[in-house]
Amino acid sequence: MAVIGVFDSGSGGLSVLREIRKILPDERYIYFSDNAYCPYGEKTAEFVTARSRAVTDLLLSKGAAAVVVACNTATAAAIATLRAEYDIPFVGMEPAVKPAASGTRNGVVGVLATAGTLKAAKYLNIKGQYADAVRIEERVGKGFVELVESMDLDSPHAESVVRGSLQPLLDAGADTIVLGCTHYPFLLPLMRRIAPGGIRFIDPAPAVARRLADVLGMAGIPLKDSAPGVELLASGPDTTLKKLFTIL
Protein backbone atom coordinates (compact mmCIF):
# COMPACT_ATOMS: atom_id res chain seq x y z
CA MET A 1 0.00 0.00 0.00
CA ALA A 2 1.01 3.64 -0.38
CA VAL A 3 3.09 5.64 2.06
CA ILE A 4 2.47 9.37 2.41
CA GLY A 5 5.52 11.47 3.21
CA VAL A 6 5.20 14.69 5.17
CA PHE A 7 8.08 17.06 5.93
CA ASP A 8 8.85 20.39 7.54
CA SER A 9 11.90 22.28 8.71
CA GLY A 10 11.05 21.02 12.18
CA SER A 11 8.13 19.75 14.22
CA GLY A 12 5.62 22.37 13.09
CA GLY A 13 4.32 20.27 10.21
CA LEU A 14 2.81 17.95 12.79
CA SER A 15 -0.02 20.51 12.92
CA VAL A 16 -0.70 19.61 9.29
CA LEU A 17 -0.33 15.87 9.87
CA ARG A 18 -2.90 16.18 12.66
CA GLU A 19 -5.49 17.55 10.24
CA ILE A 20 -4.58 15.02 7.54
CA ARG A 21 -5.11 12.11 9.90
CA LYS A 22 -8.55 13.43 10.85
CA ILE A 23 -9.81 12.77 7.32
CA LEU A 24 -7.34 10.03 6.29
CA PRO A 25 -6.86 8.06 9.51
CA ASP A 26 -6.09 4.69 7.96
CA GLU A 27 -2.91 5.52 6.05
CA ARG A 28 0.80 4.98 6.59
CA TYR A 29 2.75 8.21 7.11
CA ILE A 30 6.42 9.07 7.36
CA TYR A 31 7.01 12.45 8.96
CA PHE A 32 10.46 14.00 8.55
CA SER A 33 11.64 16.91 10.68
CA ASP A 34 14.66 18.62 9.14
CA ASN A 35 15.45 20.16 12.48
CA ALA A 36 19.22 20.05 12.02
CA TYR A 37 18.63 22.97 9.63
CA CYS A 38 15.65 24.60 11.35
CA PRO A 39 14.36 27.24 10.91
CA TYR A 40 14.14 27.56 7.13
CA GLY A 41 12.61 31.04 7.29
CA GLU A 42 15.86 33.01 7.31
CA LYS A 43 17.71 30.78 4.84
CA THR A 44 18.09 31.30 1.09
CA ALA A 45 15.64 29.81 -1.38
CA GLU A 46 18.51 27.84 -2.90
CA PHE A 47 19.37 26.26 0.43
CA VAL A 48 15.75 25.40 1.20
CA THR A 49 15.32 23.87 -2.26
CA ALA A 50 18.43 21.73 -1.80
CA ARG A 51 17.19 20.48 1.56
CA SER A 52 13.72 19.80 0.09
CA ARG A 53 15.29 17.65 -2.61
CA ALA A 54 17.34 15.74 -0.06
CA VAL A 55 14.33 15.08 2.16
CA THR A 56 12.20 14.06 -0.83
CA ASP A 57 14.88 11.56 -1.87
CA LEU A 58 14.83 10.07 1.61
CA LEU A 59 11.03 9.82 1.66
CA LEU A 60 11.03 8.19 -1.77
CA SER A 61 13.61 5.66 -0.60
CA LYS A 62 11.13 4.68 2.11
CA GLY A 63 8.28 4.18 -0.32
CA ALA A 64 6.50 7.52 -0.37
CA ALA A 65 3.92 7.71 -3.17
CA ALA A 66 3.02 11.34 -2.42
CA VAL A 67 4.65 14.09 -0.38
CA VAL A 68 3.12 16.89 1.65
CA VAL A 69 5.44 19.89 1.97
CA ALA A 70 4.11 20.89 5.39
CA CYS A 71 6.19 24.05 5.52
CA ASN A 72 5.21 27.42 4.09
CA THR A 73 8.80 28.48 3.45
CA ALA A 74 9.70 25.22 1.67
CA THR A 75 6.49 25.36 -0.36
CA ALA A 76 7.27 28.89 -1.51
CA ALA A 77 10.91 28.14 -2.30
CA ALA A 78 10.85 24.61 -3.63
CA ILE A 79 7.53 23.03 -4.55
CA ALA A 80 7.62 24.12 -8.20
CA THR A 81 11.07 22.56 -8.53
CA LEU A 82 9.98 19.37 -6.78
CA ARG A 83 6.97 19.00 -9.05
CA ALA A 84 9.17 19.46 -12.10
CA GLU A 85 11.86 17.00 -10.99
CA TYR A 86 9.87 14.16 -9.38
CA ASP A 87 7.09 12.03 -10.81
CA ILE A 88 4.89 11.92 -7.71
CA PRO A 89 2.19 14.27 -6.40
CA PHE A 90 3.21 17.09 -4.06
CA VAL A 91 0.81 19.07 -1.88
CA GLY A 92 2.04 22.30 -0.33
CA MET A 93 0.89 25.07 1.95
CA GLU A 94 -1.29 27.85 0.54
CA PRO A 95 -1.20 31.30 2.20
CA ALA A 96 -4.77 31.61 3.53
CA VAL A 97 -5.25 35.20 2.40
CA LYS A 98 -8.39 34.41 0.37
CA PRO A 99 -10.50 33.07 3.27
CA ALA A 100 -9.16 35.84 5.49
CA ALA A 101 -10.13 38.51 2.97
CA SER A 102 -13.63 37.07 2.62
CA GLY A 103 -14.06 36.64 6.37
CA THR A 104 -12.79 39.92 7.76
CA ARG A 105 -15.47 42.17 9.21
CA ASN A 106 -13.51 45.43 9.22
CA GLY A 107 -11.32 44.98 6.14
CA VAL A 108 -8.02 44.53 8.00
CA VAL A 109 -6.21 41.19 7.70
CA GLY A 110 -3.07 40.27 9.62
CA VAL A 111 -0.51 37.79 8.36
CA LEU A 112 1.96 36.10 10.70
CA ALA A 113 4.65 34.25 8.75
CA THR A 114 8.38 33.69 8.35
CA ALA A 115 10.53 36.19 6.49
CA GLY A 116 11.00 33.66 3.70
CA THR A 117 7.27 33.26 3.17
CA LEU A 118 6.52 36.98 3.22
CA LYS A 119 9.02 37.75 0.46
CA ALA A 120 8.20 34.73 -1.71
CA ALA A 121 6.53 35.24 -5.09
CA LYS A 122 3.76 32.76 -4.22
CA TYR A 123 2.63 34.82 -1.24
CA LEU A 124 3.13 38.17 -2.98
CA ASN A 125 1.01 37.05 -5.93
CA ILE A 126 -1.86 35.99 -3.69
CA LYS A 127 -1.55 39.14 -1.60
CA GLY A 128 -1.71 41.23 -4.76
CA GLN A 129 -5.07 39.72 -5.69
CA TYR A 130 -6.68 41.09 -2.52
CA ALA A 131 -4.64 44.20 -1.74
CA ASP A 132 -7.29 46.48 -3.23
CA ALA A 133 -10.14 44.86 -1.30
CA VAL A 134 -8.59 44.66 2.17
CA ARG A 135 -5.66 46.12 4.07
CA ILE A 136 -3.06 43.47 4.79
CA GLU A 137 -0.72 43.92 7.75
CA GLU A 138 2.27 41.59 8.06
CA ARG A 139 4.61 40.55 10.84
CA VAL A 140 7.31 37.92 11.07
CA GLY A 141 6.58 35.58 13.96
CA LYS A 142 9.98 36.31 15.42
CA GLY A 143 11.09 33.52 17.72
CA PHE A 144 7.89 31.49 17.25
CA VAL A 145 9.57 28.51 15.59
CA GLU A 146 12.21 28.39 18.29
CA LEU A 147 9.51 28.38 20.98
CA VAL A 148 7.79 25.38 19.44
CA GLU A 149 11.03 23.50 18.82
CA SER A 150 11.96 23.97 22.48
CA MET A 151 8.43 22.99 23.66
CA ASP A 152 8.00 26.38 25.31
CA LEU A 153 4.34 26.91 24.49
CA ASP A 154 2.89 28.59 27.56
CA SER A 155 5.56 30.26 29.71
CA PRO A 156 5.81 33.98 30.55
CA HIS A 157 8.76 34.10 28.13
CA ALA A 158 6.66 32.52 25.39
CA GLU A 159 3.87 35.02 26.01
CA SER A 160 6.33 37.91 25.73
CA VAL A 161 7.75 36.58 22.45
CA VAL A 162 4.34 35.94 20.91
CA ARG A 163 2.97 39.28 22.04
CA GLY A 164 5.91 41.03 20.39
CA SER A 165 4.74 39.98 16.91
CA LEU A 166 1.01 39.59 17.49
CA GLN A 167 0.30 42.88 19.27
CA PRO A 168 1.30 45.11 16.31
CA LEU A 169 -1.28 43.29 14.15
CA LEU A 170 -3.93 43.79 16.81
CA ASP A 171 -2.95 47.45 17.19
CA ALA A 172 -3.29 47.85 13.42
CA GLY A 173 -6.91 46.70 13.72
CA ALA A 174 -6.65 43.20 12.24
CA ASP A 175 -9.73 41.17 13.12
CA THR A 176 -8.61 38.13 11.11
CA ILE A 177 -5.10 36.73 11.35
CA VAL A 178 -3.55 34.21 8.97
CA LEU A 179 -1.08 31.71 10.42
CA GLY A 180 1.56 31.50 7.70
CA CYS A 181 3.85 28.93 9.32
CA THR A 182 2.96 25.41 10.37
CA HIS A 183 4.67 25.86 13.73
CA TYR A 184 2.33 28.67 14.73
CA PRO A 185 -0.84 26.60 15.45
CA PHE A 186 0.95 25.11 18.45
CA LEU A 187 0.96 28.63 19.89
CA LEU A 188 -2.72 29.27 19.19
CA PRO A 189 -3.90 28.85 22.79
CA LEU A 190 -1.39 31.52 23.80
CA MET A 191 -2.40 33.80 20.91
CA ARG A 192 -6.05 33.51 21.83
CA ARG A 193 -5.26 34.44 25.40
CA ILE A 194 -3.39 37.55 24.24
CA ALA A 195 -5.92 38.62 21.60
CA PRO A 196 -9.26 40.16 22.55
CA GLY A 197 -12.43 38.17 21.94
CA GLY A 198 -13.67 38.07 18.39
CA ILE A 199 -10.28 37.81 16.70
CA ARG A 200 -10.33 35.03 14.13
CA PHE A 201 -7.20 32.96 13.44
CA ILE A 202 -6.96 30.98 10.21
CA ASP A 203 -4.92 27.78 10.09
CA PRO A 204 -4.62 26.51 6.49
CA ALA A 205 -3.92 22.91 7.56
CA PRO A 206 -7.53 21.62 7.23
CA ALA A 207 -7.66 22.88 3.63
CA VAL A 208 -4.33 21.17 2.91
CA ALA A 209 -5.70 17.91 4.30
CA ARG A 210 -8.74 18.12 2.03
CA ARG A 211 -6.52 18.90 -0.94
CA LEU A 212 -4.34 15.86 -0.22
CA ALA A 213 -7.38 13.59 -0.17
CA ASP A 214 -8.43 14.97 -3.56
CA VAL A 215 -4.94 14.60 -5.02
CA LEU A 216 -4.58 11.01 -3.84
CA GLY A 217 -7.93 10.18 -5.39
CA MET A 218 -7.06 11.80 -8.72
CA ALA A 219 -3.69 10.02 -8.79
CA GLY A 220 -5.29 6.66 -8.06
CA ILE A 221 -3.13 6.15 -4.98
CA PRO A 222 -4.64 3.40 -2.79
CA LEU A 223 -6.08 4.40 0.55
CA LYS A 224 -6.63 2.51 3.79
CA ASP A 225 -3.29 0.83 4.36
CA SER A 226 -3.24 -2.56 6.03
CA ALA A 227 -0.69 -1.28 8.57
CA PRO A 228 -1.62 2.37 9.27
CA GLY A 229 0.50 4.51 11.51
CA VAL A 230 3.17 7.21 11.65
CA GLU A 231 6.93 6.85 11.50
CA LEU A 232 8.80 9.87 12.89
CA LEU A 233 12.23 10.77 11.52
CA ALA A 234 14.51 13.75 12.08
CA SER A 235 17.84 15.05 10.84
CA GLY A 236 18.67 16.17 14.38
CA PRO A 237 17.50 15.24 17.90
CA ASP A 238 13.94 13.89 17.89
CA THR A 239 12.92 14.65 21.49
CA THR A 240 10.63 17.59 20.70
CA LEU A 241 9.20 15.81 17.67
CA LYS A 242 8.12 12.86 19.79
CA LYS A 243 6.76 15.05 22.59
CA LEU A 244 4.69 17.21 20.24
CA PHE A 245 3.36 14.13 18.50
CA THR A 246 1.95 12.88 21.80
CA ILE A 247 -0.17 16.02 22.21
CA LEU A 248 -1.66 16.03 18.72
C-alpha positions as CSV (number, residue, x, y, z in Angstrom):
1,M,0.0,0.0,0.0
2,A,1.0,3.6,-0.4
3,V,3.1,5.6,2.1
4,I,2.5,9.4,2.4
5,G,5.5,11.5,3.2
6,V,5.2,14.7,5.2
7,F,8.1,17.1,5.9
8,D,8.8,20.4,7.5
9,S,11.9,22.3,8.7
10,G,11.1,21.0,12.2
11,S,8.1,19.8,14.2
12,G,5.6,22.4,13.1
13,G,4.3,20.3,10.2
14,L,2.8,18.0,12.8
15,S,0.0,20.5,12.9
16,V,-0.7,19.6,9.3
17,L,-0.3,15.9,9.9
18,R,-2.9,16.2,12.7
19,E,-5.5,17.5,10.2
20,I,-4.6,15.0,7.5
21,R,-5.1,12.1,9.9
22,K,-8.6,13.4,10.8
23,I,-9.8,12.8,7.3
24,L,-7.3,10.0,6.3
25,P,-6.9,8.1,9.5
26,D,-6.1,4.7,8.0
27,E,-2.9,5.5,6.0
28,R,0.8,5.0,6.6
29,Y,2.7,8.2,7.1
30,I,6.4,9.1,7.4
31,Y,7.0,12.5,9.0
32,F,10.5,14.0,8.5
33,S,11.6,16.9,10.7
34,D,14.7,18.6,9.1
35,N,15.4,20.2,12.5
36,A,19.2,20.1,12.0
37,Y,18.6,23.0,9.6
38,C,15.7,24.6,11.4
39,P,14.4,27.2,10.9
40,Y,14.1,27.6,7.1
41,G,12.6,31.0,7.3
42,E,15.9,33.0,7.3
43,K,17.7,30.8,4.8
44,T,18.1,31.3,1.1
45,A,15.6,29.8,-1.4
46,E,18.5,27.8,-2.9
47,F,19.4,26.3,0.4
48,V,15.7,25.4,1.2
49,T,15.3,23.9,-2.3
50,A,18.4,21.7,-1.8
51,R,17.2,20.5,1.6
52,S,13.7,19.8,0.1
53,R,15.3,17.7,-2.6
54,A,17.3,15.7,-0.1
55,V,14.3,15.1,2.2
56,T,12.2,14.1,-0.8
57,D,14.9,11.6,-1.9
58,L,14.8,10.1,1.6
59,L,11.0,9.8,1.7
60,L,11.0,8.2,-1.8
61,S,13.6,5.7,-0.6
62,K,11.1,4.7,2.1
63,G,8.3,4.2,-0.3
64,A,6.5,7.5,-0.4
65,A,3.9,7.7,-3.2
66,A,3.0,11.3,-2.4
67,V,4.7,14.1,-0.4
68,V,3.1,16.9,1.7
69,V,5.4,19.9,2.0
70,A,4.1,20.9,5.4
71,C,6.2,24.0,5.5
72,N,5.2,27.4,4.1
73,T,8.8,28.5,3.5
74,A,9.7,25.2,1.7
75,T,6.5,25.4,-0.4
76,A,7.3,28.9,-1.5
77,A,10.9,28.1,-2.3
78,A,10.8,24.6,-3.6
79,I,7.5,23.0,-4.5
80,A,7.6,24.1,-8.2
81,T,11.1,22.6,-8.5
82,L,10.0,19.4,-6.8
83,R,7.0,19.0,-9.1
84,A,9.2,19.5,-12.1
85,E,11.9,17.0,-11.0
86,Y,9.9,14.2,-9.4
87,D,7.1,12.0,-10.8
88,I,4.9,11.9,-7.7
89,P,2.2,14.3,-6.4
90,F,3.2,17.1,-4.1
91,V,0.8,19.1,-1.9
92,G,2.0,22.3,-0.3
93,M,0.9,25.1,1.9
94,E,-1.3,27.8,0.5
95,P,-1.2,31.3,2.2
96,A,-4.8,31.6,3.5
97,V,-5.3,35.2,2.4
98,K,-8.4,34.4,0.4
99,P,-10.5,33.1,3.3
100,A,-9.2,35.8,5.5
101,A,-10.1,38.5,3.0
102,S,-13.6,37.1,2.6
103,G,-14.1,36.6,6.4
104,T,-12.8,39.9,7.8
105,R,-15.5,42.2,9.2
106,N,-13.5,45.4,9.2
107,G,-11.3,45.0,6.1
108,V,-8.0,44.5,8.0
109,V,-6.2,41.2,7.7
110,G,-3.1,40.3,9.6
111,V,-0.5,37.8,8.4
112,L,2.0,36.1,10.7
113,A,4.7,34.2,8.8
114,T,8.4,33.7,8.3
115,A,10.5,36.2,6.5
116,G,11.0,33.7,3.7
117,T,7.3,33.3,3.2
118,L,6.5,37.0,3.2
119,K,9.0,37.7,0.5
120,A,8.2,34.7,-1.7
121,A,6.5,35.2,-5.1
122,K,3.8,32.8,-4.2
123,Y,2.6,34.8,-1.2
124,L,3.1,38.2,-3.0
125,N,1.0,37.1,-5.9
126,I,-1.9,36.0,-3.7
127,K,-1.5,39.1,-1.6
128,G,-1.7,41.2,-4.8
129,Q,-5.1,39.7,-5.7
130,Y,-6.7,41.1,-2.5
131,A,-4.6,44.2,-1.7
132,D,-7.3,46.5,-3.2
133,A,-10.1,44.9,-1.3
134,V,-8.6,44.7,2.2
135,R,-5.7,46.1,4.1
136,I,-3.1,43.5,4.8
137,E,-0.7,43.9,7.7
138,E,2.3,41.6,8.1
139,R,4.6,40.6,10.8
140,V,7.3,37.9,11.1
141,G,6.6,35.6,14.0
142,K,10.0,36.3,15.4
143,G,11.1,33.5,17.7
144,F,7.9,31.5,17.3
145,V,9.6,28.5,15.6
146,E,12.2,28.4,18.3
147,L,9.5,28.4,21.0
148,V,7.8,25.4,19.4
149,E,11.0,23.5,18.8
150,S,12.0,24.0,22.5
151,M,8.4,23.0,23.7
152,D,8.0,26.4,25.3
153,L,4.3,26.9,24.5
154,D,2.9,28.6,27.6
155,S,5.6,30.3,29.7
156,P,5.8,34.0,30.5
157,H,8.8,34.1,28.1
158,A,6.7,32.5,25.4
159,E,3.9,35.0,26.0
160,S,6.3,37.9,25.7
161,V,7.7,36.6,22.5
162,V,4.3,35.9,20.9
163,R,3.0,39.3,22.0
164,G,5.9,41.0,20.4
165,S,4.7,40.0,16.9
166,L,1.0,39.6,17.5
167,Q,0.3,42.9,19.3
168,P,1.3,45.1,16.3
169,L,-1.3,43.3,14.2
170,L,-3.9,43.8,16.8
171,D,-2.9,47.4,17.2
172,A,-3.3,47.9,13.4
173,G,-6.9,46.7,13.7
174,A,-6.7,43.2,12.2
175,D,-9.7,41.2,13.1
176,T,-8.6,38.1,11.1
177,I,-5.1,36.7,11.3
178,V,-3.5,34.2,9.0
179,L,-1.1,31.7,10.4
180,G,1.6,31.5,7.7
181,C,3.8,28.9,9.3
182,T,3.0,25.4,10.4
183,H,4.7,25.9,13.7
184,Y,2.3,28.7,14.7
185,P,-0.8,26.6,15.4
186,F,1.0,25.1,18.4
187,L,1.0,28.6,19.9
188,L,-2.7,29.3,19.2
189,P,-3.9,28.8,22.8
190,L,-1.4,31.5,23.8
191,M,-2.4,33.8,20.9
192,R,-6.1,33.5,21.8
193,R,-5.3,34.4,25.4
194,I,-3.4,37.5,24.2
195,A,-5.9,38.6,21.6
196,P,-9.3,40.2,22.5
197,G,-12.4,38.2,21.9
198,G,-13.7,38.1,18.4
199,I,-10.3,37.8,16.7
200,R,-10.3,35.0,14.1
201,F,-7.2,33.0,13.4
202,I,-7.0,31.0,10.2
203,D,-4.9,27.8,10.1
204,P,-4.6,26.5,6.5
205,A,-3.9,22.9,7.6
206,P,-7.5,21.6,7.2
207,A,-7.7,22.9,3.6
208,V,-4.3,21.2,2.9
209,A,-5.7,17.9,4.3
210,R,-8.7,18.1,2.0
211,R,-6.5,18.9,-0.9
212,L,-4.3,15.9,-0.2
213,A,-7.4,13.6,-0.2
214,D,-8.4,15.0,-3.6
215,V,-4.9,14.6,-5.0
216,L,-4.6,11.0,-3.8
217,G,-7.9,10.2,-5.4
218,M,-7.1,11.8,-8.7
219,A,-3.7,10.0,-8.8
220,G,-5.3,6.7,-8.1
221,I,-3.1,6.2,-5.0
222,P,-4.6,3.4,-2.8
223,L,-6.1,4.4,0.5
224,K,-6.6,2.5,3.8
225,D,-3.3,0.8,4.4
226,S,-3.2,-2.6,6.0
227,A,-0.7,-1.3,8.6
228,P,-1.6,2.4,9.3
229,G,0.5,4.5,11.5
230,V,3.2,7.2,11.7
231,E,6.9,6.8,11.5
232,L,8.8,9.9,12.9
233,L,12.2,10.8,11.5
234,A,14.5,13.8,12.1
235,S,17.8,15.0,10.8
236,G,18.7,16.2,14.4
237,P,17.5,15.2,17.9
238,D,13.9,13.9,17.9
239,T,12.9,14.6,21.5
240,T,10.6,17.6,20.7
241,L,9.2,15.8,17.7
242,K,8.1,12.9,19.8
243,K,6.8,15.1,22.6
244,L,4.7,17.2,20.2
245,F,3.4,14.1,18.5
246,T,2.0,12.9,21.8
247,I,-0.2,16.0,22.2
248,L,-1.7,16.0,18.7
